[in-house]
Amino acid sequence: MEISAKDSVRPSQNLPGAARTAADGPVAGEPGTAGPASGPAPAGGTGRLTLGVSVRQVLKAPCLEGARVVAGGHGLDRVVQRLNVMEVPDILPWTKPHELLLTTGYPLRDSPQALADLVDGLEQAHVAALAVKFGRYIDEPPPKMLAAADRHGLPLIRLPDDVAFDDILNQVLPDILDRHASVLSRSEEVHRALVNLVLAGGSLAELTGELTALLGGTVMVTTPDGRVLARSDPPDGPPPPPGCFDASGRFLVERYKHGPRALEEPHERIVLVPILAGSLDHGRVVLITDGRQPDDSDVHLLERGAATGALVITKELAVAAVESKYQGDFLRDLLAGRAGGPERTVPHCASLGWDIDRPMVVVVAELESGPDGQLRDLRPAHERFATAWTMVVRERDSTAAVVGYSQEVVVVMGVRPGRPPGEMVQQMTAKVSGDGGGGRRAFSTGLSRVITDPSLLPEAYEQARRAAKVGRQMHGPGAVADFDSLGVFRLLSLVPDSAELTGFMRATLRELATRDDPETDDLRTTLQVLLDTNLNVAETARILHFHYNTLRYRIGKLERLLGPFTTDPHLRLNVEVALQVIRMRGL
């Protein structure tokens, strides 16, 4: 028969050492059971939210002093939330998860071999443990039963002959009910702490600290693509599992399941919960446990933390939107030359936390459009893009100006003596893109020359924009271009009419520009290498792996198509420029 719990809750004096931990929400008792139903929640761990008591703790009850675990000893951390007594052979339909099943063996006295099948069935029903009085109706547990219990980690307990089931019920049930009362109290405490954090204007760093205090382990808040916004680590916790982060420090959110589905991965110590506000995805709350296996109480508390995080992020976005609009308007005037002279702009920028009275460069980063030329999810994409750039730039220069506009992100930052600005920008773009991971949108980046006078900012801004545009034309989406490295492409980019460039290219290269077949491609390659080697026939033949006479034949064919470019320097210059026009995309 199944034992029903009483409604009242009494303090327990029977199970020493049973932790009074919290729960993940209000729990209601089920009719006909000795405690409420819940998902798996292994015991142990300071500050964790668990329901019930572990089998290990149950065995500390005075009435079980002589009990012995004869098999399944590695499952002693299973949680007991109710008790049940077996008095019929087909008990499985009446069992529920997290039960401690008590039996004298009487229902199976005539078929002790069925005990092994019983253990398999109890494991499938998620029963916590099986306690049997051997010696009266069944002399000893069959070897198959012991093997099944060890295989499943289902504790098989041999009860003393003199213990009565009502003693076990009277001593264990009050502690389980006491734990459930602690669950309700702790749940309210968690709710109140998170609400107070929001009302007090708490930050994401404070939220992760609070969750670490409740759960232990490392708690992070990340962007949807895994960029860490806040992180709290325990003082002496183990390191995260290998492979959680990429080289840029981005957490690989795409590798892990979210919410309760994370518990389907028993080998992982990681749980993720999305931070949602309506239809907007603001990121993830991530728990990396301190070595223990996560459970559903962790998921539930992280969901509460995610709701709190959504409020904090929404508040921060609202405040940042007002500040960003003011900063964006002023930087736009500064880059357009409408903000006044240095005597006005330098102190005004200082009031905004920007330092423009030093050697600096302008960086322009532009998101790439989709195949149809349109930017999908324009506002969320640009908000995440601007946030990523702000985080990366602030790590290197806390007084840089970073502003996101509808089509681009503009950065005005200082340069370090002895360090090329291009190298620094390459490292920043790699970190913003997460080394290419996470499926983020590609973007092109342009870098201006170094300037030392704030009045040159409009010119530097145009240089950076031109570098981003030409870099995309030369190398495709995702290019990083320095204005000083553009060479002749700087001049070509100044031609406002792309049709004029295309016409010049076709008039100069003739069939080499209009035909698109393997032979023509091969001739263009030969022409380019020949020009690159300054018409050195022997070196060109070596690079292209041609016989000398074969290359002489090809040169003759090229001159019949283009004219005597090997002897006419002006024609050779035109041919070289036309080949560079081919490299410029988007004409």
N, C-alpha and C positions, 0 to 999 in steps of 0.2 A: 504494500500500500504506500501511497505517497503522503508525506507528512506536510501539513499546512503550517505556515508560520503564524504566530500571533501578531496582532496589530500593534501592540505596545513595543517599545524599545527600551531595553534595560542595559545599563553599563555591564560590560563583561569582565569577570574576574577569573575566567577559566583558561584563556589562551595567552599565556605570557609571550611577549615578543611579537604579537600580531600588530603590524603597523596600522596606524590610523591614517590612511591616505585618503585622497579626495576622489570624486567621480566626475564624469564628463557631463552630467546633467541630471535632472530629477528622474527618479526611478520609481515606478509603481509596481507593487507586488502582483503576481498573477494568482488567480484563484487555484487552490489545490496544490501549490508549490511552496517550498520553504525558501522563498526569496524570489527576486525579480529576474526576468530573462535579460540577457545582454550578450553582446559579441565577445569574442575571446579577449581576455585581459589578464595576462600573466602578472603575478605579483612580484613585488620587489622594486627597489629604486626609490630614493628619497624624494618626496614631493610629487610623486606620480599619482595620477588619477586611476585607481583600480577599484573594481567591485569584488566583494567576497574576500575570502582568506585562502592562502595557499594550502595545499595538502600537507606540506612540511609544517605549517603552523597548526593545522588541525591535529596532527600527531602529538603536539605538545599538551593537549588536553589531559587533565589528570586521569580520566577514565580510560585513556588509551596508552597509559604508561607502559604496558606490556606488549603493545602491538608491534609487529615487525613487518617491514617491507620486504617481500620475498621475490619480487620481480618489478620491472618498470621503474627502477629507482631514479632514472634521469628525468622523470616527469613530475618530480615533487613540487615544482613551481606552478603546476596547474592550479587554477582558481576554483574553489568550492563556493558556490552561491546557494545551494539548496541540498537537502538530504532526501533520500528515497529508500524504501525497504522493499526488497524483492521477495514476493511470496507466490509468484506464478512463473512457470517456465518461460512464457513468451513475454518477458518484461519490456522488450525493446520499444513497442509502441507507446509505452507510458514513461519512458525516460526522456529527460530534457538536458540541454547542455549544462555543463558545470555542476553536475550532481555528484555527490558522494553516495554510491549505491551500497547498501548494507544487506547482507544475506547470510543465512545459516547453511546454505547449500541444499536445504530440504527440497526446493522445487526441482533440482537436478540430481537428486540422490540416485535415481535409476539410470541416468545417462551422464556420468561424469565426463565422458568424452566431449559432450556438448559445451563444456566450459571454454574450450579454445575458441569455438565459434562465437560464444557469448562475448569474449574479449574483443573479437573483431567487430561485432555489432556495436558494442559500447563505444569503441573508438570512432566509428562512423557517426554515432550520435553525440560525439564530443563530451562524453561523460568524463568527469575529473578523475575519479578513482573508484576501485572496487574493493570493498572490505568484506572478508569471508571468515566465518567461524569454521575452520577445518577441524576434523577430528570427531565430529559428532555424526554427520550424515555423509560427509566425504572425507576420507582419511587424509589424503595429501593432494595438493594441486597437481594435475597431470603435467608432464613435461611440455606437451604442446601448448598448454595454457600459459606456462611460465615463458615459453619462447615468444608467444604472441604478445604478452604484456611487455617483454623487453623490446620487441620489435617496434611496438607503437609508443613506447614510453608511457604506458598507462599503469600507474602505480597499483600493484596488487598487494593488499594489506592483510596480514593474518591477525585476526582479532583474538584477544585472550578469551579463554572459555568462560571466565567469570564476569565479563563485561555484559551489561544489559543495553539493548538498543535505546531504551528510553534515557539512560544516562548519557549516551552519546548525543542524542537529540537535545537534551536539556542543557548540555554544556557547549555544544557547537553552535546551535541555532542562535542563541543570544548574541554571540560574537559576530555572526553574519549580519544580524539585524542592526547591531551597533555600527558595523561597517557601512551599512546602507544609510544610516542616519548621518554618518560622517560624510558620505557621498553628497547628500542634499546640502549639508552645511558648507562643504568645500566648494560645491558647485556655485552656491550663492556667493561665496567669498571670491571665486574667480571672476564671476560676472561683475561683482561690485568693483574689483580691482581694475578690470579692463574699462568699465564705464568711467571710473574716476580718472583713469589715464587720459581718456578722450576729453573729458570735461576740463581737465587741468591743462589742456593744450599739449599733451605729451607727443614726443617725436617717435619716429620709427625705431631709433636706437633704444629708447625707453621701452618700447613694445617688445623688441627682441630680448632685452634684459629681463623683463617680466616673465616672458615665456620660458626663458632659460631657467629662471628660478623655479618655475612650476614643473618643468619637464626634465631638466638636466640636459646635457648635450649642447650642441651648437644650433642656434636658431638664426636664420637669415631671412631678410626680405629682399627679393630680387625683382627686377623688371620682368616682363613676360618672356624675354629672350635670355634671362639668366644673369643679367648684370647686377652685382650685389649693391643694394642701396643701404642696408644696415646689417650689422652682424654682431652677435653676442656669443662668446665662447666660455665654457666653464674653465675654472682655473687649472684643473689637472685632468682634463678629458683626453681621450685618445685622439689621434689625428683622423681626419675624414678618410673614408675608403679611397683608394687610388682610382683615378679616372673620373672624379667628380667635376673637375675644373679643367678648362683648356689653358693654353699657354698665356692667354691674355687675362686670366683670372675670372672668366665668365663661368658660372655654374651651368652645367650641361642639362638644362631642364628637359630637353627633348628625350633624354635617356630614361626618364622615370615616369611612372604612372602617378596620377593625381588622386587625392582623397582616399576613400576606403580601398580603391583598387591597388594602392601602394602596398597593402598588406598581403596581396597575392604574391609578392616577391619575398619569400622567407629568408633569402640570403642577404638582403639589403638592410641597412640601418637608416634608410632615408625615407621620409614622408613629405610629400608636397601637397599644398592646398592652394587653389587659385584665389586671388584677391579680385573679386568682382563687384562692380557698382553698376547695377542695371545691365546694360549691354556692353559696358566698357571693361576691358581686362587690364587691371593695373599691375599685375605681377603675380608673384608666388610667395607664400610663407613656407620655408623649408626647415625641417627638423632633421639633424644628423645625430642620432642617439649616441650615448656614451658607452656603446658596446652591447647594450641590451637589444632585444627584438621589439620593434614598435608594435602598438596594438591600437584597437579602435578608440580607446580613450585619448590617445595622442592625436588621432585624426580629429576627434570632436573638439578638443581644446584648440588645435590649430585652426579649425573652422571658425571658432569664436575669435581667435587672434586675427584671422583674415578679415572678418567683419570689422573689427576694430581698426585694422590696417587700412581698409577701404575708407573709413571715416577720416583717418589721419591723412592719407594721400589726397583725398578729395579736398580737405581743408588746405593742405599745402599747395595744391594746384590752383585753388582759388586765389590764395595770397600771391603765389608766384605769377599768376596771369596778370594781376594788377601791376606788380613790380616789373614784370617783363615788358608789358606794353609801354610803360614809361621809359625803361632803359632802351627798348628797341627804337622808340621814336627819337630819343636823343642820339643813339648811335647812328641812326639813319641820317640825321642832320649832320653829324660829325663826318660821316663818310661822303656826304654830298657837299661838304664845305660850307654849310649854312649855320654851323654852331658858333661861329666867331673865332677869334684868334686864340693862341695858346694861353694867353693870360686869363682867359675865361674858361676854356675847355679843360685845361689841366686840373684846376681845383674842383670843377664840377664833376669830372670823372673820378677824382679822389673821393668825393662824397658818395659815389656809387660803388666804391671799392675797387676802382680801376686805376692802374698806373700807366699813363701814356707818356710820361716824361722820362723816356729811356729808349735805348735801341729796341726796335720791335718789328714784327712782321704781321701781315694780314693773311689769314687763311680763310678760304671760302670752300665749303663743302655742299654739294648739290646732290640730292637724291635722284636716282635714275628713274625714268618712267617705265611703264610696262610695255609689252609688245605693241599695243595700240596707241602708244604715245601718251597715255593717261596715267596719273598717279592714283592708285587705289587707296582707299581709306586715308585720304590726304591728311586730315587733322591728327588722328592718333599716330600715324607714321611720323609726321614731322615733330610731334611732341616727344615721342620716344627718341627720335634722332637727335633733337636738341638736348634732351636730358643726358644722353650718352656722351655727347661732346662736352657738355658742361662737367660731368664727372671726370672724364679723362683729362681735360685741360686743367681743372682745379688741382689735380694731383701734382702737376708740374709747375703751375703758376697760379697762385691763389689770387693774384691781382689782375689777371687777364679779363678782358671783356668777351663774353660769349652770349650771343643773341641769336635766336632762331626766328627766321622769317618764313613766309609761305612757300618760298622756293629754295631757300638756302639757309645754312648756318654760317654766321660770320664770327671769326675769332680774331681779336687783336691781342697779341701776347708778346712778352719780352723774349729776347734771345740771350743765350749764355755765351760768354766769350770762349772762343776756341771750339765751340760745338756747332757744326753746320746746321742751319735751321731745317734743311731738307731731311736730314736724318731724324731730327726730332719729330717732324710732321709724319714721316713714314711710320714711326713707332706709334704715334697717336692714332693714325688711321687704322693700323692693324688692331689696336686695342678696341677702338670703336666698333669695328666690324667683327670683333671676337675671333680674329684669325680665320674668318670665313665660315665660322660655325653658326648653328642656330637658325639658318634659313633667313637671315635678315636681308633687307633690300640693299642692293649695291649703290654706291655713291662715288662721285668724282670729286677730287680735291685739287685746289690750286693754291699756290704759295707765291707771295709777292717778294720783291727785294727787301732787304733790311733798310729801314728808315730810322732817322734819329730826330726828326722834327715832326711834331703832331700835325703841322699844317700840310704834310705830305700824305696824310692818311687817305684822302680821296684818290690820289694817284695810285697808292699801294692797293687800294680796294679794287680799282679797275684792273691792275696787273693780276691780282689773284683770280678775279672772275675770268679774265682772258686765259689765264693758265689752265683753269678748270675746263673751259670750253675746248681749248686746243688739245689738252691732254686727252679728253674724251674722243676727239676726232682722230687723234693719232693712235691711241692704244685701246679705245673702246671703253665700255662702262667699268667703273672701279679704278680709273687711272689716278695717279698722283703726279702732278706736274709742277715744276718750279719755273717761274717766269724767266729766270736767267738762263735756263737750260733749253728754252724753246727754239733758239736759233732763228733760222729762216721762217719757221712756222709763225713766229710773232708777226712778221711782215705779211705773210699770207692771210693770217687771221684778220688783218685790218681791211682786207678787200671786202666791201659790204655786199657785193653781188657775187654769190657763189656760182652763178651761171657763167660769169666772166672767167673765173678760175677753171671751170670745167671746159669752157671753149678753148682757153689757152692750152690746157693739157691735151685735148684731142687734136688741136692744130699742130702741136709740136710732136707728139708721139704717133699720130696717124693710126695705122692699123694696130699698133701696140696698145692703144687706148680703147679702141672700139671692139676688138675681138676678144673673146673669152674662151680659149681652148688650151689644152696642155702645151701645144707647141708655142703659142704666144706667151703663155706664162713662163715657159722656159727661156724664151728670148728676153723677156723683161728682167728675169733674174740674172741672166748673163750680162745684160747692159748695166744693171745696178752694181754688180760686183766689179765689173771693168772700171766703172767710174770711181768706185770706192778705193781701188788700188792705183788710181791715177794713171790709167791706161797701161798698166804693167801686164803684158800679155802672159808672161811666164808665171807670175804670181796668180793671176786669175785662173789659168789652166790648172794650177796646183790646187786651188781652193775648190774649183768645180769638178776636179777629177776628170778633166778633158785632155785629150791629146793636143799638143800645140797646134798642129795643122787643123784639127777640128775647130779650135777656138778661132783661128784665122779665118776659116770659112764662115763662122757665125758673125764675126765682126764685119766681113764683107756684106753679108745679108742685112745686118743692121744698118749699115751705111746706105745700102740701096733703099731701105725703108725711110730713114730719117735724114739722110744727107751726110756730108763728111764731118761728123762730129769729132773724129779723132784728130783732125787738123784745124778745125774752126773752133776757137775757144768760146766765141759768143753762142754758137749753136750748142756746144757742149754745156754751157751754163743753162741755156733754155731747157735742154733735155733733163739736166739734174733737177731743176726747179719743177718741171712737169712730173717727174717721178715722185717728188715730195708731195705734190698735190694729190697724187693717187693715195698716199698714206693718210691724207686727211679725210676722215669719214664724215658722213652727214652732209656732203655737198649737194 
